[in-house]
Amino acid sequence: MHSVMIVDDEPLIRIGLKKTVNWQQFGFNIACDCKNGEEALNMLSSHKIDFIVTDIKMHKMSGIELLKAIREMNLDIPVLLLSGYDDFKYAQEGIRLGAFDYILKPIEQEKFEKVLLKVNEKLFTMEKSINEFNKNKSISKEKVLYDLLRGKNLMIMDEIISKYELPLIKNKVQVAIVEINEIVINCEELIENNDLELLEKSVNSIIEYEMKKCGLGHYCVVDGEFGKKIIIAQTKLEVSETEFDNIFVVALDAILKSSNEQSSAVLNISIGKVYNQLYSMHKSYFNAKEALKYKYILGTNRLIHINQISQIRRDKFRYPLEKEKELITSIILVDDNSIEKLKELLKEISEMMNYDVFKINVTLTQVINNIYSNVLKKYNFIENVYDLTSILKIGFLGVETLEDIEKRLVENISELIKIIKEYNLNQSDNVVKKACEYVLNHVEEDITLTLISNKLNISKNYFCSIFKQQTGGNFNEYLTKAKIDRAKILLKKHEMKVYEICDMLGYKETVYFSKLFKRYTGLTPAEYKKI
């Protein structure tokens, strides 16, 4: 069971919530109740709380102030805000601060229970991640750090840092990759001559010396694939992002210079952006990986900063970034024109590169990497059923002509689209359910077909087709009916004028709204209110 804290300055509300909701049915039990935010904060020090239900307006400390305090304490507790119509803007502020959701008073039990189901699902997911993580006690710090760099286990990063005593601090972070060029080119020969260990030892020594010397104060080095060294740089110094970046770049330049002078190693070094939050460490790592690909164009034995890349693309290649974005979006939305967009992009890149197959391959590597990362954000199950990285090998494993490259790309992307389409069809019931739930929970907002399809990551036409198939009606009719139903409740239960309700539900013209209301109910809003 998950423990719940109820916070409200009205005793009747607290008693009502405790007695009218079957908490145990949804996997919860009431741990305590408090009359204001200040009392709730004190209770948090002595009670293990998994979920908080709080009113917004209270004496001493409001629900918004309580939410801020909880976030400042780095507690990842879902918070549900109870909001009256007069403090609706505060509820919106709460959502911006990371509230799980908000519910308008008077509380509708069905809506409240839906929120409980969602909260329980979130808590279960978090616990599952922690339990799975705790099963493997033998995971090394190196493996744990490498997983965090790749964006894994971010939800339980704090627990991981504490459990494994990782050398990370909650402050600015920037990641660089140091690649030993000889390992990439002559790995087998180095192993045969027993030179690999000596080479790595020499580079490690240089990295350690220059990073200690630079004065940032906090850093660690992780071994990556193919002999790469991943440097995670941090500091407790009060410096700007630019100053931080400059200090790290100077250190990396020194590593490059020392390597040239002291060892036979030729290094390729790339660096990602500075991020203010440790939780964005993986983004800086992905930046550095992306920048490293440009060694094929800019040459080896140099430092490549992610900030250079956009300028390089503009200056050297006039890269068709918008076409790439359109392609990625069309793949994610299962657009029938995806393959044509792919061919158009390949054609434009080929023309820019003067049909140099090697340069085309280098550029396509980045395009495919962008497809890979964006598709995984929307459909993380793909990683388990389809190896997108296999596409990265196109052009480097004997595929020498543009015709072959196009053929292989089309085959792979077509297979990817097929998998996403099949997944969406299997999830069609769930898609419609989510759309309906969103409408009911946000009926007072400006909801459009475009907004809903974007939230569900499918095209508008595809969503309309699924909605019609599952409900027999169209989405806009459903949305209008939901708004009219809400208007009926507002007219009956609250002393609100028609123009106020009209504005609240997103209708600009009162006359149009009144006609719409009469079409659905047979009465004007004024007539309905008198019934």
Secondary structure by P-SEA (a helix, b strand, c coil): cbbbbbbcccaaaaaaaaccccccccbbbbccccccaaaaaaaaacccccbbbbbcccccccaaaaaaaaaaaccbbbbbbbbcccaaaaaaaaaaacccccccccccaaaaaaaaaaaaaaaaaaaaaaaaaaccccccaaaaaaaaaacccccaaaaaaaaacccccccbbbbbbbbcccccccaaaaaaacaaaaaaaaaaaaaaaaaaaaccccbbbbbcccbbbbbbbbbcccccaaaaaaaaaaaaaaaaaaaaccccbbbbbbbbbbbccccaaaaaaaaaaaaaaccccccccbbbbccaaaaaaacccccaaaaaaaaaaaaaacccaaaaaaaaaaaaaaaaaccaaaaaaaaaaaaaaaaaaaaaaacccccccccccccccccccccccaaaaaaaaaaaaaaaaaaaaaaaaaaaaaaaaaaaaaaaacccccccaaaaaaaacccaaaaaaaaaacccccaaaaaaaaaaaaaaaaaccccccaaaaaaaaccccaaaaaaaaaaaccccaaaaaac
